[in-house]
Amino acid sequence: MQELLNHIQKSERILLTTHRDADGDGLGSQIALYHALKKIGKNVSIHNVDPMPKKYEKLIDKNLLSIYQENQQLPLFDLALVFDTNDQRLIEPLFSNLTVQGCQIFFIDHHPILKQGPKPKNFFIDMKAASTGEIVFKLIDALKIPLDTPIANALYTSLVFDTQLFRYTRASSFSHEMALKLFPYLFRPEDIHRHLFGVQTPEKMELLSRALGRVKYYLENKIAIIHLKHQDLEELHLDTEDTRDVVDKIIDIDGVEVAVLFREDKNQSFKVSFRSKNNINVLGVSELLGGGGHHHASGAYIKGNFEELNLKVVNFLSDLIKTHAHS
């Protein structure tokens, strides 16, 4: 933490970014630190590699975010802070641009470093943190920057998103302690809950209906897989963020130990999301596919024929579950 603090304190021009397909944790973390660093006079800007999902527009001012275009000429930055990932592939092509210009890049994250894949050079990773927002909260406190409503709202967005309204707190009381300290500054926290988890449209319900109608079970119902097609999102005028919680509906099915969502982004290009329970570690499967994440929630971007990819994933997971059963 001290090394990270030193980098921030000596830097004047600071870039903030997060992984593609940005979520509430990454977005909330960068927005919170943006407002905090502005308060101590830093020249700070946000450059993400893809647009912010519409879901967050009532919570986060999208005018604060710039979308990086490949080969775009960026101003020179002293420091780039990357939130909620330690995998440089998830911030390409921005990562390569920053590397060429010689910018110091620092990852702030709570995911484990990949066993198979690129390793971050400079990082602060706390795997005990239930959200990256918890790390940013400690960072702002260490910088002695006072909380205010914009900072607190962003941090609370991060916190409740990644803990799923405190369902997953890594068996730590800190998530609740942090919420208690944020609460005096929050403006209608129930609105944050509603925008993150409670706004369901008829189109989203139709998507869920299609998804549930396509669940395929394997290995005596221990594995459940859904295939969402690109045309589903086009026909229903939804974006990729609307698919994020679909896999979470399936893992709650009794008897299912691993749930998988294949989200087709375009022809033979997929985002695969894994969820597991009963101490089954799906991170290794994601890494085999070139991805990463947590032990019980991970993912990867892959290309190929769906039927072949589906079979490959089922085989990986079947071996994993059988090995776990005998351990």
DOLUM-358731 format. One record per residue (C-alpha): x, y, z; residue in one letter. Coordinates in pm, 1 decimal. Layout:
BEGIN
+----------+----------+----------+------+
|        X |        Y |        Z | logu |
+----------+----------+----------+------+
|        X |        Y |        Z |    A |
...
+----------+----------+----------+------+
END
This chain:
BEGIN
+----------+----------+----------+------+
|        X |        Y |        Z | logu |
+----------+----------+----------+------+
|      0.0 |      0.0 |      0.0 |    M |
|    279.6 |    243.3 |     84.1 |    Q |
|    441.9 |    196.5 |   -256.4 |    E |
|    108.5 |    268.8 |   -423.5 |    L |
|     57.6 |    577.4 |   -206.1 |    L |
|    403.1 |    703.0 |   -300.6 |    N |
|    326.7 |    663.9 |   -671.6 |    H |
|      1.9 |    860.1 |   -635.6 |    I |
|    151.9 |   1136.5 |   -424.0 |    Q |
|    441.0 |   1204.8 |   -662.9 |    K |
|    229.4 |   1184.8 |   -981.6 |    S |
|     50.1 |   1484.2 |  -1131.8 |    E |
|   -124.0 |   1334.8 |  -1437.4 |    R |
|   -310.3 |   1015.1 |  -1346.4 |    I |
|   -518.6 |    788.9 |  -1571.4 |    L |
|   -783.0 |    556.9 |  -1425.5 |    L |
|   -923.8 |    254.5 |  -1608.8 |    T |
|  -1094.8 |    -81.2 |  -1554.7 |    T |
|  -1150.9 |   -404.6 |  -1743.7 |    H |
|  -1368.9 |   -434.0 |  -2053.4 |    R |
|  -1731.7 |   -521.5 |  -1983.9 |    D |
|  -1695.7 |   -292.6 |  -1683.3 |    A |
|  -1915.3 |   -370.5 |  -1382.8 |    D |
|  -2028.6 |   -192.5 |  -1067.7 |    G |
|  -1711.1 |   -272.5 |   -877.7 |    D |
|  -1464.4 |   -146.1 |  -1137.8 |    G |
|  -1673.2 |    158.4 |  -1228.2 |    L |
|  -1750.0 |    250.0 |   -867.5 |    G |
|  -1383.4 |    216.0 |   -770.9 |    S |
|  -1253.4 |    441.9 |  -1045.7 |    Q |
|  -1524.3 |    705.2 |  -1000.3 |    I |
|  -1462.4 |    718.5 |   -624.0 |    A |
|  -1087.2 |    765.9 |   -666.4 |    L |
|  -1146.2 |   1017.4 |   -947.7 |    Y |
|  -1343.2 |   1243.7 |   -714.1 |    H |
|  -1095.8 |   1186.9 |   -429.9 |    A |
|   -786.8 |   1271.7 |   -636.3 |    L |
|   -956.4 |   1581.0 |   -774.9 |    K |
|   -993.5 |   1703.4 |   -416.7 |    K |
|   -615.0 |   1699.9 |   -369.5 |    I |
|   -545.0 |   1878.8 |   -696.8 |    G |
|   -443.6 |   1588.6 |   -921.9 |    K |
|   -492.4 |   1608.4 |  -1297.7 |    N |
|   -693.5 |   1288.5 |  -1330.8 |    V |
|   -899.8 |   1139.0 |  -1613.6 |    S |
|  -1079.9 |    813.3 |  -1688.0 |    I |
|  -1020.4 |    616.9 |  -2008.0 |    H |
|  -1200.6 |    282.7 |  -2045.6 |    N |
|  -1176.1 |     39.7 |  -2334.5 |    V |
|  -1550.1 |     13.0 |  -2396.7 |    D |
|  -1867.8 |    211.2 |  -2318.2 |    P |
|  -2031.2 |    201.1 |  -1976.9 |    M |
|  -2339.8 |    -25.2 |  -1971.2 |    P |
|  -2670.3 |    163.3 |  -1964.3 |    K |
|  -2754.8 |     -0.7 |  -1631.8 |    K |
|  -2518.8 |    236.7 |  -1450.8 |    Y |
|  -2625.5 |    563.1 |  -1611.3 |    E |
|  -2849.4 |    655.2 |  -1314.8 |    K |
|  -2559.0 |    595.2 |  -1075.4 |    L |
|  -2249.6 |    717.5 |  -1260.0 |    I |
|  -2198.2 |   1029.0 |  -1472.8 |    D |
|  -2092.1 |    883.5 |  -1805.9 |    K |
|  -1952.8 |   1222.7 |  -1907.0 |    N |
|  -1660.8 |   1153.2 |  -1671.9 |    L |
|  -1561.0 |    852.0 |  -1882.9 |    L |
|  -1373.4 |    863.6 |  -2213.3 |    S |
|  -1363.4 |    559.7 |  -2442.6 |    I |
|  -1017.2 |    476.1 |  -2568.2 |    Y |
|   -994.3 |    411.7 |  -2941.9 |    Q |
|   -713.1 |    202.0 |  -3087.6 |    E |
|   -414.0 |    414.2 |  -3193.7 |    N |
|   -563.0 |    715.9 |  -3016.7 |    Q |
|   -302.3 |    973.1 |  -2914.1 |    Q |
|   -323.6 |   1011.2 |  -2538.2 |    L |
|   -155.8 |   1285.7 |  -2335.9 |    P |
|    145.1 |   1170.4 |  -2135.7 |    L |
|     50.9 |   1029.4 |  -1795.8 |    F |
|    276.3 |    981.1 |  -1494.0 |    D |
|     66.4 |    695.2 |  -1358.8 |    L |
|   -214.1 |    465.5 |  -1471.8 |    A |
|   -426.4 |    285.6 |  -1212.7 |    L |
|   -616.0 |    -23.0 |  -1329.9 |    V |
|   -908.8 |   -137.9 |  -1116.8 |    F |
|  -1069.9 |   -478.1 |  -1061.1 |    D |
|   -832.3 |   -682.5 |  -1279.1 |    T |
|   -465.1 |   -773.4 |  -1287.5 |    N |
|   -485.7 |   -913.2 |  -1642.4 |    D |
|   -345.7 |   -666.9 |  -1895.2 |    Q |
|   -538.1 |   -838.8 |  -2177.1 |    R |
|   -862.1 |   -698.7 |  -2037.2 |    L |
|   -749.4 |   -339.5 |  -2093.0 |    I |
|   -609.7 |   -379.3 |  -2443.3 |    E |
|   -534.7 |   -190.2 |  -2661.6 |    P |
|   -496.9 |     77.9 |  -2393.0 |    L |
|   -233.9 |   -121.5 |  -2203.1 |    F |
|     -3.8 |   -138.2 |  -2505.1 |    S |
|    -38.8 |    235.6 |  -2567.5 |    N |
|     49.8 |    320.5 |  -2206.9 |    L |
|    345.6 |     81.6 |  -2217.4 |    T |
|    483.8 |    245.2 |  -2531.9 |    V |
|    462.7 |    592.0 |  -2378.0 |    Q |
|    648.5 |    465.8 |  -2069.2 |    G |
|    367.3 |    527.0 |  -1823.8 |    C |
|    392.4 |    360.1 |  -1482.9 |    Q |
|     99.3 |    112.4 |  -1461.9 |    I |
|    -32.3 |    -10.1 |  -1127.8 |    F |
|   -307.0 |   -273.9 |  -1082.3 |    F |
|   -546.7 |   -244.6 |   -786.1 |    I |
|   -742.7 |   -565.0 |   -749.3 |    D |
|   -885.1 |   -846.3 |   -536.3 |    H |
|   -853.8 |  -1133.4 |   -787.1 |    H |
|   -570.6 |  -1387.7 |   -763.1 |    P |
|   -280.3 |  -1349.4 |  -1004.6 |    I |
|   -317.4 |  -1591.6 |  -1294.7 |    L |
|   -114.2 |  -1910.3 |  -1289.1 |    K |
|   -142.0 |  -1920.3 |  -1668.2 |    Q |
|   -133.9 |  -1577.9 |  -1825.8 |    G |
|     34.0 |  -1238.1 |  -1798.0 |    P |
|    167.8 |  -1132.5 |  -1457.9 |    K |
|    134.5 |   -771.4 |  -1342.4 |    P |
|    459.5 |   -591.5 |  -1269.4 |    K |
|    325.8 |   -336.3 |  -1021.5 |    N |
|     17.8 |   -418.1 |   -818.4 |    F |
|   -169.5 |   -400.4 |   -490.9 |    F |
|   -388.8 |   -709.1 |   -458.5 |    I |
|   -594.1 |   -796.6 |   -150.7 |    D |
|   -770.0 |  -1128.9 |   -207.7 |    M |
|   -944.7 |  -1097.4 |    128.7 |    K |
|  -1132.1 |   -790.5 |      4.5 |    A |
|  -1487.5 |   -863.4 |   -106.3 |    A |
|  -1464.9 |   -582.8 |   -363.0 |    S |
|  -1202.3 |   -360.6 |   -521.0 |    T |
|  -1399.8 |    -73.0 |   -371.7 |    G |
|  -1288.0 |   -184.1 |    -25.6 |    E |
|   -925.2 |   -138.3 |   -130.2 |    I |
|  -1001.3 |    205.6 |   -276.6 |    V |
|  -1180.1 |    300.6 |     45.7 |    F |
|   -862.3 |    217.2 |    243.6 |    K |
|   -652.0 |    402.5 |    -12.5 |    L |
|   -861.3 |    719.9 |     16.7 |    I |
|   -841.8 |    695.2 |    394.9 |    D |
|   -462.1 |    651.9 |    381.7 |    A |
|   -437.3 |    959.8 |    158.6 |    L |
|   -635.9 |   1146.7 |    428.1 |    K |
|   -897.0 |   1259.6 |    176.1 |    I |
|  -1232.3 |   1328.6 |    346.4 |    P |
|  -1538.4 |   1144.4 |    225.5 |    L |
|  -1823.4 |   1325.7 |     53.1 |    D |
|  -2142.5 |   1217.9 |   -122.8 |    T |
|  -1997.4 |   1154.5 |   -473.2 |    P |
|  -1713.7 |    943.3 |   -329.2 |    I |
|  -1942.7 |    755.3 |    -90.7 |    A |
|  -2207.2 |    681.3 |   -355.5 |    N |
|  -1942.2 |    539.6 |   -589.8 |    A |
|  -1779.9 |    328.3 |   -317.5 |    L |
|  -2117.8 |    199.1 |   -202.2 |    Y |
|  -2202.6 |    105.1 |   -562.1 |    T |
|  -1881.4 |    -97.2 |   -575.5 |    S |
|  -1943.0 |   -257.5 |   -237.3 |    L |
|  -2302.4 |   -370.2 |   -280.4 |    V |
|  -2244.9 |   -482.0 |   -639.4 |    F |
|  -1958.6 |   -719.9 |   -568.4 |    D |
|  -2100.2 |   -848.5 |   -239.5 |    T |
|  -2443.9 |   -887.8 |   -403.2 |    Q |
|  -2604.3 |   -685.7 |   -123.4 |    L |
|  -2373.3 |   -839.0 |    138.3 |    F |
|  -2440.8 |  -1202.4 |     44.5 |    R |
|  -2071.0 |  -1257.8 |    -27.8 |    Y |
|  -1844.1 |  -1075.8 |    218.1 |    T |
|  -1553.2 |  -1325.7 |    233.0 |    R |
|  -1649.1 |  -1406.3 |    594.9 |    A |
|  -1522.3 |  -1062.2 |    695.6 |    S |
|  -1694.7 |   -786.7 |    888.8 |    S |
|  -1509.9 |   -515.1 |    695.3 |    F |
|  -1775.3 |   -482.1 |    422.9 |    S |
|  -2031.5 |   -391.4 |    689.6 |    H |
|  -1788.1 |   -163.3 |    872.8 |    E |
|  -1718.1 |     20.3 |    546.6 |    M |
|  -2090.5 |     60.0 |    476.2 |    A |
|  -2139.3 |    206.7 |    822.9 |    L |
|  -1871.5 |    470.5 |    755.6 |    K |
|  -2016.3 |    554.1 |    412.8 |    L |
|  -2376.1 |    575.1 |    528.2 |    F |
|  -2375.5 |    935.5 |    663.3 |    P |
|  -2268.0 |   1059.6 |    318.6 |    Y |
|  -2496.8 |    845.5 |    103.0 |    L |
|  -2785.9 |    996.6 |    -88.3 |    F |
|  -3073.1 |    743.2 |    -91.6 |    R |
|  -2877.9 |    413.6 |    -78.1 |    P |
|  -3200.0 |    228.6 |   -158.0 |    E |
|  -3184.2 |    387.7 |   -505.6 |    D |
|  -2841.9 |    229.7 |   -557.0 |    I |
|  -2985.5 |   -109.2 |   -456.9 |    H |
|  -3277.2 |    -66.4 |   -693.5 |    R |
|  -3072.3 |     41.8 |   -995.8 |    H |
|  -2822.6 |   -240.1 |   -947.1 |    L |
|  -3061.3 |   -524.2 |   -869.1 |    F |
|  -3424.0 |   -418.2 |   -890.9 |    G |
|  -3483.6 |   -263.3 |  -1233.2 |    V |
|  -3623.3 |   -537.9 |  -1456.0 |    Q |
|  -3779.8 |   -460.6 |  -1791.9 |    T |
|  -4016.7 |   -678.2 |  -1996.8 |    P |
|  -3726.6 |   -729.5 |  -2238.8 |    E |
|  -3500.6 |   -855.0 |  -1958.1 |    K |
|  -3774.6 |  -1092.4 |  -1841.6 |    M |
|  -3803.3 |  -1228.0 |  -2195.5 |    E |
|  -3425.5 |  -1281.0 |  -2200.7 |    L |
|  -3444.3 |  -1474.0 |  -1874.3 |    L |
|  -3732.2 |  -1677.9 |  -2012.6 |    S |
|  -3528.2 |  -1772.4 |  -2318.8 |    R |
|  -3224.9 |  -1851.9 |  -2105.6 |    A |
|  -3412.8 |  -2073.6 |  -1863.1 |    L |
|  -3575.6 |  -2253.3 |  -2152.6 |    G |
|  -3234.1 |  -2347.3 |  -2290.4 |    R |
|  -3064.8 |  -2485.4 |  -1978.8 |    V |
|  -2886.9 |  -2811.9 |  -2052.8 |    K |
|  -2778.3 |  -3041.5 |  -1770.4 |    Y |
|  -2480.0 |  -3274.2 |  -1760.8 |    Y |
|  -2317.2 |  -3515.6 |  -1518.0 |    L |
|  -2637.9 |  -3605.6 |  -1333.8 |    E |
|  -2749.5 |  -3239.5 |  -1320.6 |    N |
|  -2430.9 |  -3122.1 |  -1148.3 |    K |
|  -2343.0 |  -2902.5 |  -1448.4 |    I |
|  -2590.2 |  -2654.9 |  -1599.5 |    A |
|  -2510.8 |  -2465.2 |  -1921.5 |    I |
|  -2696.2 |  -2184.7 |  -2099.7 |    I |
|  -2631.1 |  -2050.2 |  -2448.7 |    H |
|  -2745.7 |  -1692.8 |  -2510.9 |    L |
|  -2729.0 |  -1594.8 |  -2875.5 |    K |
|  -2620.5 |  -1259.9 |  -3013.2 |    H |
|  -2956.5 |  -1225.1 |  -3187.4 |    Q |
|  -3133.3 |  -1250.3 |  -2849.0 |    D |
|  -2976.9 |   -920.9 |  -2739.6 |    L |
|  -3036.8 |   -757.5 |  -3078.1 |    E |
|  -3402.6 |   -860.3 |  -3093.7 |    E |
|  -3469.5 |   -745.3 |  -2738.4 |    L |
|  -3254.4 |   -427.5 |  -2765.9 |    H |
|  -3047.8 |   -526.4 |  -2462.8 |    L |
|  -2677.0 |   -492.5 |  -2399.2 |    D |
|  -2425.6 |   -736.4 |  -2255.0 |    T |
|  -2472.7 |   -605.7 |  -1900.4 |    E |
|  -2826.8 |   -746.6 |  -1906.4 |    D |
|  -2680.0 |  -1098.4 |  -1924.0 |    T |
|  -2450.8 |  -1062.9 |  -1623.0 |    R |
|  -2688.0 |  -1205.8 |  -1360.9 |    D |
|  -2834.6 |  -1486.1 |  -1574.7 |    V |
|  -2574.9 |  -1741.6 |  -1465.9 |    V |
|  -2639.4 |  -1651.1 |  -1100.7 |    D |
|  -3000.3 |  -1766.6 |  -1137.9 |    K |
|  -2882.8 |  -2111.7 |  -1243.3 |    I |
|  -2624.3 |  -2179.1 |   -973.4 |    I |
|  -2901.4 |  -2157.7 |   -712.9 |    D |
|  -3073.5 |  -2465.6 |   -858.8 |    I |
|  -3060.1 |  -2752.1 |   -612.1 |    D |
|  -2806.6 |  -3014.6 |   -718.3 |    G |
|  -2621.8 |  -2789.2 |   -964.3 |    V |
|  -2257.2 |  -2752.3 |   -861.0 |    E |
|  -2129.0 |  -2551.8 |  -1159.1 |    V |
|  -2330.8 |  -2313.7 |  -1378.7 |    A |
|  -2199.5 |  -2182.7 |  -1712.0 |    V |
|  -2323.9 |  -1907.5 |  -1942.1 |    L |
|  -2207.3 |  -1889.3 |  -2301.9 |    F |
|  -2286.2 |  -1534.9 |  -2418.4 |    R |
|  -2238.7 |  -1503.6 |  -2793.5 |    E |
|  -2104.0 |  -1154.7 |  -2866.8 |    D |
|  -2073.5 |  -1210.3 |  -3241.4 |    K |
|  -2032.0 |  -1502.1 |  -3475.9 |    N |
|  -1829.9 |  -1770.0 |  -3293.2 |    Q |
|  -1704.4 |  -1526.9 |  -3028.8 |    S |
|  -1817.1 |  -1590.3 |  -2669.6 |    F |
|  -1789.8 |  -1460.0 |  -2316.7 |    K |
|  -1805.9 |  -1766.9 |  -2091.9 |    V |
|  -1901.1 |  -1713.2 |  -1726.6 |    S |
|  -1860.9 |  -1976.3 |  -1455.2 |    F |
|  -2021.1 |  -1996.9 |  -1109.9 |    R |
|  -1967.6 |  -2277.1 |   -859.3 |    S |
|  -2048.0 |  -2389.7 |   -506.3 |    K |
|  -1946.8 |  -2670.5 |   -267.4 |    N |
|  -1583.8 |  -2547.0 |   -274.5 |    N |
|  -1539.2 |  -2631.8 |   -643.4 |    I |
|  -1268.9 |  -2404.9 |   -788.8 |    N |
|  -1361.6 |  -2301.1 |  -1144.7 |    V |
|  -1078.9 |  -2048.9 |  -1179.2 |    L |
|   -850.8 |  -2315.0 |  -1321.9 |    G |
|  -1097.3 |  -2391.2 |  -1600.8 |    V |
|  -1119.3 |  -2021.7 |  -1688.0 |    S |
|   -741.0 |  -2000.7 |  -1700.4 |    E |
|   -725.3 |  -2298.1 |  -1937.6 |    L |
|   -950.7 |  -2094.8 |  -2167.1 |    L |
|   -736.2 |  -1782.2 |  -2136.5 |    G |
|   -941.1 |  -1609.2 |  -1868.9 |    G |
|   -938.5 |  -1550.7 |  -1493.7 |    G |
|  -1142.2 |  -1437.2 |  -1195.4 |    G |
|  -1219.9 |  -1581.7 |   -852.9 |    H |
|  -1230.0 |  -1941.4 |   -734.2 |    H |
|  -1611.4 |  -1951.9 |   -747.8 |    H |
|  -1683.9 |  -1684.7 |  -1008.9 |    A |
|  -1466.4 |  -1661.5 |  -1317.5 |    S |
|  -1480.8 |  -1620.0 |  -1694.3 |    G |
|  -1303.0 |  -1608.3 |  -2027.3 |    A |
|  -1337.2 |  -1476.3 |  -2381.0 |    Y |
|  -1308.3 |  -1753.4 |  -2639.0 |    I |
|  -1371.6 |  -1815.1 |  -3007.3 |    K |
|  -1490.4 |  -2123.6 |  -3190.9 |    G |
|  -1785.7 |  -2344.0 |  -3272.5 |    N |
|  -2035.9 |  -2350.3 |  -2986.3 |    F |
|  -2093.4 |  -2725.8 |  -2988.0 |    E |
|  -1719.5 |  -2795.2 |  -2978.0 |    E |
|  -1657.5 |  -2536.1 |  -2707.0 |    L |
|  -1952.2 |  -2665.5 |  -2504.8 |    N |
|  -1816.7 |  -3021.0 |  -2516.7 |    L |
|  -1471.2 |  -2900.4 |  -2416.6 |    K |
|  -1610.5 |  -2712.2 |  -2116.2 |    V |
|  -1829.0 |  -3005.3 |  -2008.2 |    V |
|  -1526.7 |  -3236.3 |  -2019.3 |    N |
|  -1314.4 |  -2992.8 |  -1816.9 |    F |
|  -1587.2 |  -2951.0 |  -1555.9 |    L |
|  -1671.0 |  -3320.7 |  -1537.1 |    S |
|  -1307.9 |  -3401.5 |  -1458.5 |    D |
|  -1297.4 |  -3119.6 |  -1204.6 |    L |
|  -1613.2 |  -3230.7 |  -1021.8 |    I |
|  -1509.1 |  -3597.2 |  -1018.2 |    K |
|  -1165.3 |  -3506.4 |   -881.9 |    T |
|  -1324.8 |  -3286.9 |   -617.0 |    H |
|  -1563.4 |  -3566.8 |   -515.2 |    A |
|  -1268.7 |  -3800.2 |   -449.1 |    H |
|  -1050.5 |  -3546.8 |   -269.0 |    S |
+----------+----------+----------+------+
END
